[in-house]
Each structure stands twice: as C-alpha cells, then as structure tokens.
C-alpha cells in the first residue's frame, strides 16, 4: 500500500516506546489489504496482542484519495470473506485477551462495509480518538503531520469546521520559523472563532 516501514521497523519502534516509558501505546491493524489472507491477518493480531499495547484499533481497508492503492474493479470482492473472518477473529481474540471496544466508526469505501473498532484495557481509552470522530470539540495538535481541527457554530446554529495542517515531514516542520508559525496559527484561530 506504499508505506515504507517494515514489520521489523514496527517492532523496533514499539520496543523503543516502551523503553522510554510511554504509558499508553496504540497499535493499528488493517484488515482486508489486497493480497492479504485470513491466516496472515490473524497472525498479525496474535503478534500485536502478545506485545500488550494498551489500545488496539482494527481498521477495515478502504481506498482513500491520497493512497497509493487505487480503487480497481473487484478490489473489494477479492478476499471479502477473509476480511469478514479476519475482523471477527480480531474482535473475539481482543475480547478474550482483556480488551474492550470503546469507539467505532465506518468509512466510505471500506471492504465489506465493515467498521473500524478501537479496543482498550481498563483506564487507557484514547479520548482523542473519540473527540476527533465526533467533530464536536476543537482539537489543537502539534508536531509534524499534526492536524488541528477547529469546531464552532454560526449564529443560526450551523456547525463550522476548519482544519489546520502542519507540514507532514519532520525536516519540513523543523525548518518552519517558530514565531512566524505561531503568528499564522493565532491569525487562523482569530479568523475562525471571531468571525461571524
């Protein structure tokens, strides 16, 4: 699907995150990737559960505008039964491993029209995940690739939303002038919240 990291990169990153003391780690899995089978996905589920992250989100593959994989005739029908079995397996394994579902959403163009479900162990639910999906709260994000979301309401009660994107790559983000960036962000906030 065009992502450059390997499974080994993931396991190394997880180990580093644990060593530096990050208390809540989320791992995402994608069911229904083209060419993936039920046995390979269930093996991934088992491997992630063995790491004992505090959150595990199981996504159903969907084609997005910016993705390298494009919608092709039949891409959703190939392996559709494997995808349903994979998601069913993940939910049973997670439940039996002490995880509880705490939020769910569905995206357009997902394989078999399945949901994305996030599971957690007690005391580690990611409130950010819930807030970002509800689109009822303003969220300020920082860092490379961060997306702040401003949520407000017009006088007639209609909701308005604006997203503010930071450069995706760390070297671009690091090159930004801090004072100029802060000024631009403050101007965007003022325009959004103070304009009618």
N, C-alpha and C positions, 0 to 999 in steps of 0.2 A: 504493500500500500504506500510505499515511498518513504517510510520512516527509516532513518539511518541507524538507529540503535539496534543492538542485538540483544538476545535474551541474556547473554553474559553481562552486557552493559547494565541491564536492569538489575540483575542480582548484585553486581558490584555497587550500584547506586543505593540499593536498599541497605546493604551492609554498612555503607558509609553513613547513611541517615541514622541508623540505629546506634552506631559508634559515637556520633556527635550528640546523641541524646534527644533526638526528635521524638516527642511523646506520642504523636498520632500520625500514622502513615496511611495513606490511601493508595491502593493499587487498582488500576482499571484493567479489565479484560474485555475483549471484543469478540462476541460470538458471531459466526456466520461470515467470516472473511472468505473471499473467493479462494477455493482450493483447500480450505480447512475442513477437517473431518471431526466427527464426534469424539473418537479416541484421542486426537491431538488436543482438542479443547479441554476435555475432561482431565487430561494430564496437566495442562496449564493450571486449571482450577486447583487441583491437588497440590501442585508445587507452590502456588501462592498461599493457600491455606497453611501449608507447612511453615511458611515464614511468619505467620501470625500477625499480619498487619491489623491495625485497629479498624480500618474501613476497607471494604472491597466493593467496587462498583462493576457490575456486569452490564455492558452495553451490547445492543444488537447492531450489527454492522449496517450503516446507511451511507449512501453516497452524498457527499457534501460538495458545494460549488468549488471549494479550493482544493479538494482532494485530488491526488494523482490518479486514483482509480475512478473511472467514469462509468456512468450507467450504460450498460450494454444489454441488448436483448438476452433475456434468460439469466442474467447475473443473480436475480433474486430467486429463481426457481431451482437452480442447481444447488444441491445441498440444503434445501429448505427443511427437510425432515431432520437432518443432522443438527441444524441450528435450533430447532424446537427442542430436540433431545438434549442438546448442549445446555440450553438455558434451564430446562427442567432439572438437569443434573446439578448445575451450579447452585440453584436455589435449595435443593434438598441437602447437598453437601454443606453449604454455608449454614443452614438452619441446624443441622446435626453437629456442626462444629462450634456452636455457641453464638453465631451471628444472627442479628435480627434486621429485617428490612426497615428502613426509616424514610426513604423517599423514592419516588418513581416518576418517570416521565417518558413520553413517547415522542420520537422524532419522525418527521415525514420521510418516506422512502426507506424505512428500516426493513430488513429481511423479515419476512413473515409477519410484519406489522407488530413485532414484539416490543416490549418496554425496556427501558434502562432502569435497573434497580440497584440502589446502594444499600449495602449491609454494614452493620457496625457491631462492635462489642459494647457492653454497658459503659456509658459515660464518655463515649468518643464520637458521637454523631457530629457530622460536619455541618454546622449551622449555615455556613457559607453556601453549601450545595443547595440547601432548601431555599434560602433567600434569593439566590441567583435565578432559580427556576420560577419562583413565584412572581418575580418582577414587581414587587410591591415596596421594595426598600432600595434606597440609594446605597451603592457599594463602591467604596474607594479602594482601588487596587494600586500597588506599587511594584516596580521592577520590570525587567524586560518581558515583553509579551503581555503585560498586565492590561486588563480592560476594565475601566471604571464604568459603572452604569448609574446614571442619574435618573431618578424617578420622581416626577412631580405631577401636579394636577392643574389644569386650566380652570378659570373661574366657573365654567359650565360643568365641571366635574370630570371632564375627559382626561384620561391619563396620558402623559407625555413621557417619552423615554429617549435618552441620548447616551450613546456610548463614546468613551474617550479611550483611544488606543495608544499604548506606548509601543515603541519600536520592538519588533519581535526578537531580534538577535542581541545578545548581551553586549557585543562590541559596538553596535549602533546606539544602544541605550547608554553605555558608558561615555560615549562621545558627546552626549547632549549637555548643553550648558545648564547647570543646575538652577541658577537664578532665572534665566530666560524660560526654562521649562515651568518653574513654579509660577511665574507671571502668567504664562499662557494657560495653565490649569486654572488659576484663580479667575482669569477672564472668562473661561468657559463655564465655570461654576456660577459666576455672577450673571452671565448671559442667560443661563438656563433657569436659575431659581429666581432671579429678579425681574425677568421679562414676563409680560402677560401674554 
